[in-house]
Amino acid sequence: MTTATRAPLVHSYLYLRRAIGLIGLALPVVLILGKQLAQGGDLIGSLSGYYYTDLGNVFVGAMCAAGVFLLAYYGHDFIDNVASTVAGLGAIGLALFPTTPDHDATSWQRTSGVLHLVFAAAFFLMLAYFCLRLFPHDGEQPPGTGVVYRGCGVVILAALVLIAVTSRLRLVPDWHPALWLESAAVWAFGVAWLVKGQTLTPKSVP
């Protein structure tokens, strides 16, 4: 493949990565601020809970878009492609199977909530895997960028652990810990993909 034909393909992958990163950075802000502007009232306990607000379509649309982008992403090897496929299916699954509502949940809604947790776990764990194992070792980025990826991966894993702990022990519920921890994980995911798309580390295409 010549340089002339390779450059558009490289740019396409960079744009795809940037799109995934921008969704990650924008989603918590749009959901939290958008709901306060549209409906007012208290914060919702988690990002997934915004499904039941006026911003529900935004949540579903953003996660489905991220999922499609991840499914379309073609990595360096088989493991890379499997990870992006699992992450993409996780993103779409958690959007299509909403979390269990806080009150008056039906039997199907409780089942959907279990599936939501499974898909969400697959999504975030694969994102952490990208950050901790795949991105730092693919040879694309300038020296030192691996520290950023690993930091993002640690943030994602730490957020998942803290969500489980605070939910299980019912710690500081008035602070909405799951909401802010999920937001931190999604922001870390967004930063990692923006760096991968060379938005935060510009690099010319040969």
C-alpha positions as semicolon CSV with decimal commas, in nm:
position;residue;x (nm);y (nm);z (nm)
1;M;0,000;0,000;0,000
2;T;0,142;0,337;-0,104
3;T;0,174;0,638;0,125
4;A;-0,097;0,818;-0,073
5;T;-0,349;0,540;-0,025
6;R;-0,248;0,470;0,335
7;A;-0,292;0,828;0,460
8;P;-0,674;0,842;0,420
9;L;-0,706;0,511;0,603
10;V;-0,489;0,637;0,888
11;H;-0,696;0,953;0,911
12;S;-1,017;0,747;0,914
13;Y;-0,894;0,546;1,214
14;L;-0,786;0,864;1,391
15;Y;-1,128;1,021;1,335
16;L;-1,298;0,703;1,459
17;R;-1,090;0,705;1,777
18;R;-1,158;1,076;1,830
19;A;-1,532;1,020;1,788
20;I;-1,526;0,749;2,055
21;G;-1,325;0,976;2,286
22;L;-1,553;1,275;2,238
23;I;-1,859;1,067;2,324
24;G;-1,688;0,961;2,645
25;L;-1,596;1,315;2,746
26;A;-1,930;1,471;2,654
27;L;-2,178;1,212;2,780
28;P;-2,164;1,276;3,159
29;V;-2,172;1,654;3,109
30;V;-2,463;1,642;2,865
31;L;-2,666;1,404;3,081
32;I;-2,611;1,580;3,413
33;L;-2,641;1,939;3,293
34;G;-2,905;1,859;3,033
35;K;-3,133;1,696;3,285
36;Q;-3,095;1,984;3,530
37;L;-3,183;2,234;3,257
38;A;-3,470;2,029;3,114
39;Q;-3,627;1,893;3,431
40;G;-3,447;2,031;3,733
41;G;-3,477;1,836;4,057
42;D;-3,217;1,617;4,223
43;L;-2,927;1,442;4,058
44;I;-2,983;1,085;3,942
45;G;-2,794;0,813;4,125
46;S;-2,603;0,686;3,820
47;L;-2,543;0,769;3,456
48;S;-2,753;0,466;3,362
49;G;-3,041;0,608;3,566
50;Y;-3,070;0,898;3,323
51;Y;-3,243;0,649;3,094
52;Y;-3,560;0,728;3,291
53;T;-3,530;1,106;3,245
54;D;-3,593;1,335;2,950
55;L;-3,232;1,264;2,849
56;G;-3,298;0,891;2,810
57;N;-3,275;0,902;2,431
58;V;-2,943;1,086;2,455
59;F;-2,802;0,815;2,680
60;V;-2,921;0,534;2,452
61;G;-2,809;0,712;2,135
62;A;-2,463;0,795;2,270
63;M;-2,398;0,443;2,397
64;C;-2,522;0,285;2,075
65;A;-2,304;0,522;1,872
66;A;-2,000;0,436;2,086
67;G;-2,086;0,069;2,047
68;V;-2,109;0,092;1,668
69;F;-1,779;0,282;1,653
70;L;-1,612;0,015;1,868
71;L;-1,754;-0,263;1,651
72;A;-1,622;-0,084;1,342
73;Y;-1,278;-0,034;1,497
74;Y;-1,016;-0,262;1,344
75;G;-0,717;-0,312;1,570
76;H;-0,366;-0,445;1,526
77;D;-0,436;-0,812;1,596
78;F;-0,702;-1,068;1,682
79;I;-0,707;-0,987;2,055
80;D;-0,741;-0,617;1,979
81;N;-1,042;-0,690;1,757
82;V;-1,204;-0,922;2,012
83;A;-1,167;-0,658;2,285
84;S;-1,324;-0,386;2,070
85;T;-1,608;-0,620;1,966
86;V;-1,686;-0,715;2,327
87;A;-1,670;-0,348;2,431
88;G;-1,899;-0,250;2,144
89;L;-2,154;-0,518;2,225
90;G;-2,134;-0,417;2,590
91;A;-2,206;-0,054;2,507
92;I;-2,505;-0,142;2,291
93;G;-2,632;-0,399;2,539
94;L;-2,624;-0,166;2,837
95;A;-2,817;0,090;2,631
96;L;-3,084;-0,154;2,514
97;F;-3,126;-0,321;2,855
98;P;-3,179;-0,034;3,100
99;T;-3,084;-0,043;3,464
100;T;-3,351;-0,134;3,718
101;P;-3,554;0,172;3,823
102;D;-3,542;0,280;4,185
103;H;-3,914;0,228;4,248
104;D;-4,192;-0,009;4,139
105;A;-3,971;-0,228;3,924
106;T;-4,143;-0,503;3,729
107;S;-4,004;-0,854;3,691
108;W;-3,876;-0,772;3,342
109;Q;-3,713;-0,450;3,464
110;R;-3,525;-0,644;3,731
111;T;-3,410;-0,894;3,468
112;S;-3,311;-0,609;3,240
113;G;-3,115;-0,456;3,528
114;V;-2,911;-0,776;3,569
115;L;-2,834;-0,784;3,196
116;H;-2,745;-0,415;3,214
117;L;-2,485;-0,486;3,481
118;V;-2,337;-0,772;3,277
119;F;-2,306;-0,558;2,964
120;A;-2,172;-0,261;3,161
121;A;-1,907;-0,480;3,325
122;A;-1,800;-0,616;2,985
123;F;-1,785;-0,264;2,842
124;F;-1,577;-0,109;3,119
125;L;-1,346;-0,408;3,168
126;M;-1,262;-0,412;2,799
127;L;-1,197;-0,038;2,807
128;A;-0,961;-0,091;3,100
129;Y;-0,792;-0,371;2,905
130;F;-0,740;-0,137;2,611
131;C;-0,580;0,121;2,837
132;L;-0,363;-0,114;3,041
133;R;-0,252;-0,371;2,784
134;L;-0,324;-0,283;2,424
135;F;-0,270;0,090;2,378
136;P;0,064;0,119;2,563
137;H;0,224;-0,161;2,358
138;D;0,111;-0,102;2,000
139;G;0,408;0,121;1,911
140;E;0,195;0,404;1,770
141;Q;0,236;0,672;2,033
142;P;0,529;0,893;2,138
143;P;0,734;0,786;2,441
144;G;0,560;0,856;2,771
145;T;0,208;0,824;2,635
146;G;0,176;0,482;2,793
147;V;0,165;0,649;3,134
148;V;-0,152;0,830;3,030
149;Y;-0,314;0,509;2,908
150;R;-0,225;0,318;3,222
151;G;-0,350;0,603;3,437
152;C;-0,683;0,596;3,253
153;G;-0,703;0,219;3,297
154;V;-0,636;0,246;3,669
155;V;-0,907;0,512;3,702
156;I;-1,159;0,287;3,527
157;L;-1,080;-0,016;3,743
158;A;-1,071;0,190;4,064
159;A;-1,407;0,345;3,978
160;L;-1,562;0,001;3,923
161;V;-1,432;-0,126;4,257
162;L;-1,549;0,184;4,443
163;I;-1,892;0,166;4,281
164;A;-1,929;-0,192;4,403
165;V;-1,807;-0,103;4,755
166;T;-2,019;0,210;4,798
167;S;-2,326;0,036;4,658
168;R;-2,283;-0,274;4,873
169;L;-2,216;-0,079;5,194
170;R;-2,455;0,204;5,105
171;L;-2,186;0,463;5,172
172;V;-2,266;0,837;5,142
173;P;-2,575;0,783;4,921
174;D;-2,659;1,153;4,933
175;W;-2,337;1,226;4,744
176;H;-2,444;1,001;4,453
177;P;-2,109;0,817;4,446
178;A;-2,204;0,587;4,158
179;L;-2,285;0,887;3,938
180;W;-1,949;1,056;3,990
181;L;-1,748;0,734;3,980
182;E;-1,917;0,627;3,656
183;S;-1,849;0,973;3,517
184;A;-1,482;0,944;3,612
185;A;-1,459;0,606;3,437
186;V;-1,628;0,739;3,122
187;W;-1,406;1,049;3,121
188;A;-1,096;0,831;3,156
189;F;-1,219;0,621;2,864
190;G;-1,272;0,938;2,662
191;V;-0,925;1,077;2,738
192;A;-0,758;0,748;2,642
193;W;-0,932;0,736;2,304
194;L;-0,865;1,102;2,232
195;V;-0,496;1,043;2,299
196;K;-0,516;0,735;2,078
197;G;-0,673;0,950;1,808
198;Q;-0,381;1,194;1,846
199;T;-0,616;1,476;1,941
200;L;-0,419;1,546;2,258
201;T;-0,086;1,435;2,107
202;P;-0,084;1,561;1,745
203;K;0,130;1,365;1,509
204;S;0,169;1,406;1,135
205;V;0,087;1,119;0,904
206;P;0,383;1,015;0,686
